[in-house]
Amino acid sequence: MGRMFEARKHTMFARWDRMAKAFTRVSKEIVIAVKAGGDNPDNNPALRRAIQNARAVNMPKDKITGAMKRALGKDTADYAEVLYEGYAPHGVAVMVVTATDNTTRTVANVRMHFKKKGGTLGNSGAVGFLFNRMGVFRLKPDSVEDAEELELEMIDFGLEEMGESTDDDGNPVLVLRCAFNDFGELQRGLEEQGIEPVSTGSEFIPQTLMELSEEQATEVLALVDRVEQDEDVQFVFHNLG
């Protein structure tokens, strides 16, 4: 009985940690969007996307509003997106997306995380050529009447890939990808269809995947997990198969 309680408690705390991390990530997205384009979502596509992403992780409305108000304050930190590239153990390529107000702190921390888990942080361009940066839109399947017809129509707006996947809670989603430079076009195409994505963003998609043993993969994922826990880190992408 005691072990079952401890297991449930561990699961509960892990869920809270993931939720807290998600709230921090989308709060920074909101701040960046408001500072760049104002606090009116109707005139600020980046803010609309950030609010969608906040809703996707079940961020309460008052926290979304609070993040927007904080962004307008004079004392709110100015975050900048900074990319870091490196290798995890066994040659797995890693891309780290951060939102930071102190690059000196961030690069030192990211370098330490890599070193502690047997990886190496590289210079800009070290592994970026192994990935394609793509715009990504996730939709609820029931928001689309005919997926095949939507796919054909969105090709004219830059759609390159469309497929099925699941979100973090195991719910089915449709995933649409386009070239990063076509992000605005595909967003416009979906808006013209009256479709509101569950979440949007950009991802680094590996061109090829590396296959490792279970033991080796565990070492790689330990590094990825450690980097993801850093408060400045938004996303971590890798080419582990």
N, C-alpha and C positions, 0 to 999 in steps of 0.2 A: 504493500500500500504506500509506504514511504517513497519507494523508488518511482512509482507511478506519479505521485504528487510532484516529485522533483522533476520528472520528465515533462509534466505539463507546465510547471513553472518555467523551466528552461525554454520551452516552446513559446510560452506567452511573452517572456522577456525578449526573445529573438524577434517576435512579431512586432513588439513595441519599438525595438531598435530599428527595424526596417522602416516602420512608419515614420519614426522621428527623422531618419536619414532622408526619406522621400520628401517630408515636409520642408526640411532644410534646403534640399535641392530645388524644389519648385519655388520656394520663397525667393531664392537668389534669382531664378529665372524671371520672376515678377519684378523684382527690384531693377534688374538690368533692363527689362523691357520698358518700365515706367520712366526710368531716367533717360532712356534713349528716345522715347516717342510719346511721353505723356500718359495720363491715367485714364484716358477714354478708349475702351476696347474697340469701339466702332471705328476709330481713326488710327488704331495701333494694332496691326496684324500680329506683331510679336507678343503683345500683351494678351490678345485673344488666345494665342497658342499656349501661353504660360498658364492662363486661367483654365483652359481645357486640361492641361497636364495636372494642374492642382486638383481638379475634380476627379481625374482618373485615379488618383491615389487617395480619394475620399477626404481631402483636406476640407475642414469646415469652412463655411462661407465667411464667418467672422475673421478667421485667420487669413483668408485670401484678401479680404478688405483691409485687414491690419497691415499686411505686407505692402499693399498698394499705398497706404497712408505713410508708412515708414519710408518708402522710397522717395516721397516728396520732401522728407525732412532734410534739413541742412547737414545733420550729423550722421546720416546714413552712409555707410561705406560704399565706395564705387567699386563694383566688381568687374573684372575683366576675364574673358575666357582665354585660358592659356593651355596649350597642348604639350604633353610630355610623351616621349617615346623611349622604349627600352625593350630589353629581353628578360623574360622570366627564365627559370631553369629549363634546360634542354632545348634552348633556342626558340622558344615560343615568343612571338612578337606581341608587344603590348602597347596600346594607345591609351593615354590617360587624359581625360577632359576635366579641367578644373575651372572653378569660378572663384577668383581670389582678389583680395584687396592688398595682398602683400606677397609678391612673387618670390622675394628672398626666403621668406618662411616656407612657402609652398614647395619650391624646388628642393630645399634642404630636407623637408619631411618626406617628399616622394622618393628622393634618392636614398634616404635611410630605409624606407619600406622595402625598396628593391634589394638593397644590400643585405638586410636582415633575413630575407627569404631566398637568397642565392641568385638574385637577378642583377642586372646592370642597367642603369639609366643612361640612355644615349643622347646624342645631340639631335637637334631638329632635322628631320629627314632620315633618321636612322632606320626606321621601319615603316614610315608612312606610305612608301611606294607599294607595300604589300597589301594595302587596304584601299577600298573605294569609299569616299565619303558620300553618303546618299541621304536624301530627304526621306523620312519614314512617316507614314500615316497609319494609325490603327483605328479600325471602324468596328462597330457592333454589327454582326451579320444581319440582324433584323432591321437595321437602318437602310439596308440595300435591297431593293425589290428583285433585281436580276444582276447577279455578280458578273456574269459573262458579258452582259450588255454594258455594265459600268466599266469593265476592263477595256472594252473596245473604245468607248467614248473617251476615257481618260488617257489613252495613248496619244491623242492630239494635244494633251496638256503635259506631256513629258513622262507619263507612266512607263517604267521599264520592267517592273516585276510586281506580281500580285499573287498572294497565296494565303493559306490559312495557318493560324497559330493559336496559342493560348496566352492569356495574361498571367500575372503572378499568382492569381487566385484560381487558375485553371479554367477560366471562362474563355470560350472561343472568340477569336477576333480575326478580322480580315486585315492583312498587312499589305500596304501599297508602298512601293519604293520608286524613287526617281533620282536623277542626277541632282547633286546638291544645288547646282545653279538653277534647276528647274523647280525648286521648292515652291516659290510663289505662284508659278503657273499651275501646278497640280492643286495647290490650295484653292486657287481661283476656280478651277474646274469642279472641285467638290462643293464649293460654296454655291456655284451656279446650279448644281443638282439638289441643293438644299440639304446636303449631308454634313453633319457636324462630327468630326472625328472624336474618338475617345481620347486620343493623345497624338501629339505630333512632335517631331524633332529631327535631329540628324544623327546618323550612326556610321561608324567605320566598319564596313563589311569586308571581311578578309577575302582575298582573291582565291586563296587555297587554304586548306586546313591541315594541321599537323596531327598525326595519330600517335599517341603515346600509350605506354602501359598504364594500368590503373594507379600504380605507385607513383610513376612520374607525373601523371595528370594531377594527382593529389598535391604534389609539391607546387605545381604551377598555380592551382586554385587557391592554395594557402597564400601565395603572394598576391593574387588578385583580390582575395578577401581582405587582406591587410590594407592594401591600397584603397579599396572601396570605403573603408571605415574612416579614412581621413576626412576631416570636416570641409576641406577645400575641394575635395574630389566630387565631381558630378557623375561621371560615367567612366567605366573601364571596358575596353574592347580588346580582344585577343584572337589569335588564329588557332587555338586548340580545338581539335575536332571532337 
